[in-house]
Structures are given as structure tokens and as C-alpha cells.
Amino acid sequence: MKDRLKNWLPLRITYLVASLALIGAAFMSAHNVFLYILGIGFLIQTILNVGCSNGECARPTHFNYKRRH
């Protein structure tokens, strides 16, 4: 749990602000389900510290595959 509270980079803080804004907008706009889903998605990225910002979505630099002739 201590690891979840470390490494608060600006992008992670932006995810938190965006998630709270989207959830608030969903609540104010007649409970728009799409905004709830989007807001909760950003909130999960914030809490778990996952996403493309920390290189998890990066493509590998080389591939191990056999060429077909």
C-alpha cells in the first residue's frame, strides 16, 4: 500500500483531477453513465499507477519472430 502513495508525478495528479471532474460532471448532468465510466477509469489509473505514462503501453524495441519465406 505504501507503494501506491509514492511517485505522484504531474500526470498522475492530472488523472486524479480529471477523474474527479468527470465524476462530478456525471453527477451534475443527470447521472450520465458514460462520464461515470470514464471518470472511474481515470480514478483506477490514478490509484493503481498504471497507464501509458509509466511505459506499460510501449512497444518492444525488437521482436523475436521467424520470418516466413
C-alpha distances in whole Angstrom, upper triangle without the diagonal:
4,5,5,7,9,13,14,17,20,20,16,18,21,19,18,21,23,21,21,25,26,24,27,29,29,29,32,34,35,32,32,30,30,28,25,24,24,22,20,20,19,16,15,15,13,10,10,12,15,18,21,20,18,21,20,23,26,29,29,32,34,35,36,39,42,45,47,51
4,5,5,7,10,12,16,19,19,16,17,20,19,18,21,23,22,22,26,27,26,28,31,31,31,34,36,37,34,34,32,32,30,27,27,26,24,22,22,20,18,17,16,14,12,12,12,16,19,22,20,18,21,21,24,26,29,29,32,34,35,37,39,43,46,48,52
4,5,5,8,10,13,17,17,14,16,19,17,17,20,22,21,22,25,26,25,27,30,30,31,34,35,36,33,33,31,30,29,27,25,25,23,21,20,19,17,15,14,13,10,9,9,12,16,18,17,14,17,17,20,22,25,26,28,30,32,33,36,40,42,45,48
4,6,8,9,12,15,15,11,13,16,14,13,17,18,17,18,21,22,21,24,26,26,27,30,31,33,29,29,27,27,25,23,22,21,19,17,17,15,13,12,11,9,7,7,7,10,14,17,15,14,17,16,19,22,25,26,28,31,32,34,36,40,42,45,48
4,7,7,11,14,14,11,12,15,14,13,16,18,17,18,21,22,22,23,26,27,27,29,31,33,30,30,29,28,26,24,23,22,20,18,18,16,14,14,13,10,8,10,9,13,16,19,16,15,19,19,22,24,27,28,31,33,35,36,39,43,45,48,51
4,6,9,12,13,11,12,15,15,14,17,19,19,20,23,24,24,26,28,29,30,32,34,35,33,32,31,30,28,26,25,24,22,21,20,18,16,15,14,11,11,11,9,13,16,17,15,13,17,18,21,22,26,26,28,31,33,35,38,41,44,46,50
4,6,9,10,9,10,13,13,13,16,18,18,19,22,23,24,25,28,29,30,32,33,35,33,32,31,29,27,26,25,23,21,20,19,17,16,16,13,11,11,11,9,12,14,15,12,11,14,15,18,19,23,24,26,29,31,33,36,39,41,44,47
4,7,8,6,7,10,11,10,13,15,15,16,19,20,21,22,24,26,27,28,30,32,30,29,28,27,24,23,23,21,19,18,18,15,14,14,12,9,10,11,9,12,13,15,12,12,15,17,19,20,24,26,27,31,32,35,38,41,43,46,49
4,5,5,6,9,10,11,13,14,16,17,19,20,22,23,24,26,27,29,30,33,30,29,29,27,24,24,23,21,19,19,18,15,15,16,13,10,13,13,10,12,13,13,10,10,14,16,17,18,22,24,25,29,31,33,36,40,41,44,47
4,5,5,6,9,10,11,12,14,15,16,18,20,21,22,24,26,27,28,31,29,28,27,25,23,23,23,20,18,19,18,14,15,16,13,11,14,15,12,14,14,14,10,12,15,17,18,19,23,25,26,30,32,35,38,41,42,45,48
4,5,5,6,9,10,10,12,14,15,16,18,20,21,22,24,25,26,29,27,25,25,22,20,20,20,16,15,16,15,11,12,14,11,9,13,13,10,11,10,10,7,10,13,14,15,17,20,23,24,28,30,33,35,38,39,42,45
4,5,5,6,9,10,11,13,14,15,17,18,20,21,23,24,26,28,25,24,23,22,19,19,18,15,14,14,13,9,10,11,8,6,9,10,7,9,9,11,8,10,13,14,16,18,21,24,25,29,30,33,35,39,40,43,46
4,5,5,6,9,10,11,12,14,15,17,18,20,21,23,24,27,24,24,23,22,19,19,19,16,14,15,14,11,10,12,11,8,10,13,10,13,13,14,12,14,17,18,19,21,25,27,29,32,34,37,39,43,44,46,50
4,5,5,6,8,10,10,12,14,15,16,18,20,21,22,25,23,22,22,20,17,17,17,14,12,14,13,9,10,13,11,9,12,14,12,13,13,14,11,14,17,18,18,20,24,27,28,32,33,36,38,42,43,45,48
4,6,5,6,9,10,10,12,14,15,16,18,20,21,23,21,19,19,17,14,14,14,11,9,10,9,6,7,9,7,6,9,11,10,11,10,12,11,13,16,16,16,19,22,25,27,31,32,35,36,40,41,43,46
4,5,5,6,9,10,11,12,14,15,17,18,20,22,20,19,19,17,14,14,14,12,9,10,10,7,6,9,9,6,8,11,11,12,13,15,14,16,19,19,20,22,26,28,31,34,35,38,40,43,44,47,50
4,5,5,6,9,10,10,12,14,15,16,18,21,19,18,19,17,14,14,15,13,10,12,12,9,9,12,12,10,12,15,14,16,16,17,16,18,21,22,22,24,28,31,33,36,37,40,42,46,47,49,52
4,6,5,6,9,10,10,12,14,15,16,19,17,16,16,14,11,12,12,9,7,10,10,7,8,12,11,10,13,15,15,15,14,16,15,18,20,20,20,23,26,29,31,35,36,38,40,44,44,46,49
4,5,5,6,8,10,10,12,14,15,17,15,14,14,12,9,9,10,7,4,6,8,5,5,9,9,9,11,13,13,14,14,16,16,18,21,20,20,23,27,30,32,35,36,38,40,43,44,46,49
4,6,5,6,8,10,11,12,14,16,14,14,15,14,11,10,12,10,7,9,11,9,8,11,12,11,12,16,16,17,17,20,19,21,24,24,24,27,30,33,36,39,39,42,44,47,48,50,53
4,6,5,6,9,10,10,12,15,13,13,14,13,10,10,12,10,8,11,12,10,11,14,15,14,16,19,18,19,19,21,20,23,25,25,25,28,31,34,36,39,40,43,44,48,49,50,53
4,5,5,6,9,10,10,13,11,10,11,10,6,7,9,7,5,8,10,9,10,13,14,14,16,18,18,19,18,20,20,23,25,24,24,27,30,33,35,38,39,41,43,46,47,48,51
4,5,5,6,9,10,12,9,9,10,10,6,5,8,8,5,7,10,10,9,12,14,14,15,18,19,19,19,22,22,24,26,25,25,29,31,35,37,40,40,43,44,47,48,50,53
4,5,5,6,9,11,9,10,12,12,9,9,12,11,9,11,14,13,12,16,17,16,18,21,21,22,22,25,24,27,29,29,28,31,34,38,40,43,44,46,47,51,52,53,56
4,5,5,6,9,8,8,11,11,7,9,12,11,9,12,15,14,14,17,19,18,20,23,23,24,23,25,25,28,30,29,28,31,34,38,40,43,43,46,47,50,51,52,55
4,5,5,7,5,5,7,8,5,6,9,10,8,11,13,14,14,17,18,19,20,22,23,23,23,25,25,28,30,29,28,31,34,37,40,43,43,45,46,49,50,51,54
4,6,6,5,7,9,11,9,8,12,13,11,13,16,16,15,18,20,20,21,24,25,25,25,28,28,30,33,31,31,34,37,40,43,46,46,48,49,52,53,54,58
4,6,7,9,12,13,11,11,15,15,13,16,18,18,18,21,23,22,24,27,27,28,27,30,30,32,34,34,33,36,39,42,45,48,48,50,51,55,55,56,59
4,6,6,10,11,9,11,14,14,14,16,18,19,19,22,23,24,25,28,28,28,28,29,30,33,35,34,33,36,38,42,44,47,47,50,50,53,54,55,58
4,6,9,11,11,11,14,15,15,17,19,20,20,23,25,25,26,29,30,30,29,31,32,35,36,35,34,38,40,43,46,49,48,51,51,54,55,56,59
4,6,9,8,8,11,13,12,13,16,17,17,19,22,22,23,25,27,27,26,29,29,32,34,32,31,35,37,40,43,46,45,48,48,51,52,53,56
4,6,6,7,9,10,11,13,15,16,17,19,20,21,23,24,26,25,24,26,27,30,31,30,29,32,34,38,41,43,43,45,46,49,49,50,53
4,5,5,6,9,10,10,12,14,15,16,18,20,21,22,24,23,22,25,26,28,30,28,27,30,32,35,39,41,40,42,43,46,46,47,50
4,5,5,6,9,10,11,13,14,15,17,19,20,21,22,21,20,22,23,26,27,25,24,27,29,33,35,38,37,40,40,43,44,44,47
4,5,5,6,8,10,11,12,14,15,16,18,20,21,20,19,21,22,25,26,25,24,27,29,33,36,38,38,40,41,44,45,46,49
4,5,5,6,8,10,10,12,14,15,16,18,19,19,19,21,22,24,26,24,24,27,30,33,36,38,38,40,41,45,46,47,50
4,5,5,6,9,10,10,12,14,15,16,18,17,16,19,20,22,24,22,21,25,27,30,33,35,35,37,38,41,42,43,46
4,6,5,6,9,10,11,13,14,16,16,15,14,16,17,20,21,20,19,22,25,28,31,33,33,36,37,40,41,42,45
4,5,5,6,9,10,11,12,14,15,15,14,17,17,20,22,21,20,24,26,30,32,35,35,38,39,42,43,45,48
4,5,5,6,9,10,10,12,14,13,14,17,18,19,21,20,20,23,26,29,32,34,34,37,38,41,43,44,47
4,5,5,6,9,10,11,12,11,10,13,15,16,18,16,16,20,22,25,28,31,31,33,34,38,39,40,44
4,5,5,6,9,10,10,10,9,12,13,15,17,16,16,19,22,25,28,30,31,33,35,38,40,41,45
4,5,5,6,9,10,10,11,15,14,16,18,17,18,21,25,27,30,33,33,35,37,41,42,44,47
4,5,5,6,8,8,10,13,14,15,17,15,16,20,23,25,28,30,31,33,34,38,40,41,45
4,6,5,5,5,6,10,10,11,13,12,13,16,19,22,25,27,28,30,32,36,37,39,43
4,6,5,7,9,12,11,12,15,14,16,19,22,24,27,30,31,33,35,39,40,42,46
4,6,8,11,14,14,14,17,16,18,20,24,26,28,31,32,34,36,40,41,44,47
4,6,9,12,12,12,14,13,15,18,21,23,26,28,28,30,32,36,38,40,44
4,7,10,9,8,11,10,13,15,19,21,23,26,27,29,31,35,37,39,43
4,7,8,7,9,7,10,12,16,18,20,23,24,26,28,32,34,36,39
4,5,6,8,6,7,10,13,16,19,21,22,25,27,30,32,34,37
4,5,5,5,5,7,11,13,16,19,20,23,25,28,30,32,35
4,6,8,8,9,13,15,17,21,22,25,27,31,32,35,38
4,6,8,9,13,14,16,19,21,24,26,30,31,34,37
4,5,5,9,10,12,16,17,20,22,26,28,30,34
4,6,9,10,13,16,17,19,21,25,27,29,33
4,6,9,12,15,15,18,20,24,25,27,31
4,6,9,12,13,16,18,22,23,26,29
4,6,9,10,13,15,18,19,22,25
4,6,7,10,13,16,18,21,24
4,7,10,13,16,17,20,23
4,7,9,12,14,17,20
4,6,9,11,14,17
4,7,10,13,16
4,7,9,13
4,6,9
4,6
4
